[in-house]
């Protein structure tokens, strides 16, 4: 797959990238992603979020059945 992608001429790749970005801008996807990136971290500091995170670390969830996020909690900087 990588070989096929690498064989596409650079000018065609650049053109397709421009088309994709215009489509993303016209549909508001880029703005939505920016808003989510700004607001989502605030949710992690709410009381209910902290309680939920604590419940993931508690014995309520068997270790082998915990969601994947729990294993990467320190890397994400969650407060729990």
Backbone bond lengths (Angstrom), bond angles and torsions (degrees), N, CA, C in turn:
res aa  C-N    CA-C-N  psi(-1)  N-CA   C-N-CA  omega(-1)  CA-C   N-CA-C  phi
1 X - - - 1.439 - - 1.535 110.48 -
2 X 1.333 116.90 -46.65 1.463 119.97 -178.92 1.522 110.86 -60.95
3 X 1.315 116.84 -36.55 1.459 120.57 178.51 1.519 111.98 -63.50
4 X 1.322 116.03 -39.11 1.473 119.87 178.70 1.526 110.35 -67.91
5 X 1.312 116.09 -41.56 1.466 119.16 179.23 1.526 109.88 -64.29
6 X 1.327 117.13 -42.12 1.464 121.28 -178.90 1.524 112.04 -66.67
7 X 1.315 117.59 -23.11 1.463 119.75 -178.06 1.533 113.05 -83.21
8 X 1.338 118.28 -7.66 1.462 120.94 177.89 1.525 108.17 -73.87
9 X 1.331 117.34 130.15 1.460 120.21 179.94 1.538 111.49 -56.51
10 X 1.318 115.95 142.52 1.452 122.24 -174.94 1.528 112.67 -59.92
11 X 1.333 117.76 -38.77 1.469 118.98 -179.31 1.526 111.67 -65.73
12 X 1.327 118.08 -35.25 1.469 120.54 176.45 1.527 111.07 -68.92
13 X 1.313 116.41 -38.99 1.464 120.62 177.42 1.518 110.19 -62.69
14 X 1.330 116.88 -44.18 1.459 121.19 179.35 1.528 110.81 -62.96
15 X 1.322 116.88 -42.04 1.469 120.67 179.12 1.533 110.14 -62.87
16 X 1.307 117.35 -46.86 1.464 120.74 -179.57 1.529 111.44 -63.22
17 X 1.314 116.21 -35.19 1.462 119.77 177.77 1.527 109.98 -65.56
18 X 1.348 116.92 -42.29 1.460 120.40 177.66 1.527 111.62 -61.07
19 X 1.332 115.78 -42.71 1.464 120.48 178.91 1.529 110.24 -62.13
20 X 1.320 116.95 -45.57 1.460 120.94 -179.34 1.530 110.97 -63.29
21 X 1.318 117.24 -41.43 1.474 120.15 179.77 1.519 111.62 -66.33
22 X 1.318 117.09 -39.18 1.469 119.44 177.44 1.518 110.79 -63.70
23 X 1.311 116.75 -40.72 1.455 120.88 178.68 1.528 110.04 -63.80
24 X 1.317 116.21 -44.12 1.467 120.58 179.79 1.526 109.91 -63.15
25 X 1.331 117.50 -43.26 1.467 120.70 179.03 1.525 111.68 -64.99
26 X 1.327 117.08 -40.95 1.463 120.08 -176.75 1.524 112.27 -69.62
27 X 1.312 118.04 -27.05 1.464 120.34 179.84 1.517 112.54 -92.06
28 X 1.323 117.10 -6.09 1.452 120.31 177.74 1.515 114.31 82.76
29 X 1.314 118.61 8.78 1.459 121.86 -178.71 1.520 110.91 -60.89
30 X 1.304 116.45 -44.24 1.470 120.22 -177.88 1.533 110.64 -61.55
31 X 1.338 117.17 -43.69 1.459 120.01 178.06 1.529 111.17 -63.00
32 X 1.320 116.06 -41.25 1.460 119.75 178.44 1.514 112.36 -61.02
33 X 1.312 116.55 -41.38 1.464 120.29 178.30 1.527 111.05 -65.26
34 X 1.328 116.58 -39.95 1.469 119.88 178.43 1.527 111.21 -64.72
35 X 1.337 116.24 -43.75 1.465 119.45 179.82 1.522 110.53 -63.17
36 X 1.319 116.18 -43.18 1.468 119.52 179.71 1.519 110.66 -63.39
37 X 1.323 116.89 -40.59 1.468 120.46 -179.98 1.526 111.25 -65.48
38 X 1.324 117.15 -32.21 1.464 120.67 178.57 1.524 112.16 -75.86
39 X 1.321 117.18 -39.91 1.459 120.99 -171.41 1.528 114.78 -91.99
40 X 1.310 118.12 -30.32 1.466 120.69 -176.68 1.525 113.12 -58.58
41 X 1.327 119.78 -43.39 1.473 118.46 179.71 1.526 113.41 -59.51
42 X 1.330 117.60 -29.27 1.462 120.51 178.91 1.526 111.03 -64.72
43 X 1.316 116.57 -33.53 1.464 120.65 -178.86 1.524 111.48 -64.12
44 X 1.307 117.85 -31.38 1.462 120.75 -177.90 1.524 112.39 -67.52
45 X 1.317 117.78 -15.76 1.458 120.85 -179.98 1.524 113.12 -96.60
46 X 1.326 116.89 0.29 1.457 119.37 179.87 1.527 110.31 -76.53
47 X 1.312 115.16 157.49 1.466 121.07 -178.91 1.534 111.00 -59.87
48 X 1.327 117.13 -46.24 1.466 119.81 -177.55 1.522 111.86 -65.50
49 X 1.326 117.68 -35.00 1.462 120.52 178.28 1.521 110.76 -66.28
50 X 1.328 116.39 -42.27 1.463 119.72 178.93 1.528 111.23 -64.56
51 X 1.334 116.75 -39.51 1.464 119.85 177.65 1.520 111.09 -64.84
52 X 1.319 116.80 -42.01 1.459 120.79 179.19 1.535 110.38 -63.40
53 X 1.325 116.76 -43.52 1.466 120.20 179.26 1.522 110.48 -62.43
54 X 1.337 117.03 -41.62 1.471 120.23 176.66 1.518 111.05 -60.72
55 X 1.340 117.23 -39.08 1.465 119.75 -179.58 1.527 111.02 -65.46
56 X 1.332 116.86 -31.64 1.471 119.53 178.09 1.523 111.15 -67.68
57 X 1.322 116.49 -30.24 1.456 121.08 -179.77 1.524 112.68 -87.98
58 X 1.317 116.23 -8.42 1.459 119.24 -176.01 1.528 110.42 -84.48
59 X 1.293 114.73 -178.91 1.460 120.63 179.24 1.522 112.53 -77.21
60 X 1.362 117.27 -4.70 1.454 119.64 177.15 1.528 110.82 -59.62
61 X 1.306 115.99 -30.61 1.463 121.47 -179.83 1.524 108.27 -107.65
62 X 1.329 117.98 117.79 1.474 117.99 174.22 1.523 109.33 -59.38
63 X 1.326 117.18 142.24 1.465 122.18 -174.23 1.530 112.53 -52.76
64 X 1.317 118.14 -40.01 1.470 120.05 -177.84 1.526 113.09 -78.46
65 X 1.339 119.04 -6.17 1.461 121.56 -178.42 1.518 112.28 -114.08
66 X 1.321 118.51 6.76 1.461 121.20 -179.24 1.520 110.38 -71.60
67 X 1.337 116.18 148.21 1.466 119.04 176.37 1.523 111.38 -60.67
68 X 1.312 116.49 153.42 1.469 122.11 -176.61 1.524 112.15 -60.10
69 X 1.349 118.09 -31.12 1.463 120.27 -177.66 1.516 112.35 -58.83
70 X 1.318 116.20 -31.87 1.457 120.02 -175.59 1.521 110.82 -62.69
71 X 1.319 116.99 -35.22 1.455 119.18 -178.37 1.519 111.76 -70.06
72 X 1.347 117.41 -21.98 1.461 119.56 -178.46 1.530 112.11 -108.84
73 X 1.296 117.29 15.62 1.465 121.04 -176.23 1.524 113.85 -52.12
74 X 1.342 120.92 -49.66 1.477 119.05 -178.19 1.520 112.54 -60.24
75 X 1.302 118.30 -35.32 1.458 120.52 -178.35 1.520 110.70 -67.21
76 X 1.328 116.80 -30.49 1.458 119.72 -179.00 1.515 111.93 -84.67
77 X 1.314 117.84 -11.48 1.449 121.53 178.28 1.519 113.58 74.96
78 X 1.318 117.82 25.27 1.457 120.66 178.37 1.505 110.36 -65.92
79 X 1.315 116.69 145.36 1.459 121.58 174.87 1.519 106.88 -100.41
80 X 1.262 118.02 121.39 1.454 118.09 -179.28 1.405 111.23 -144.76
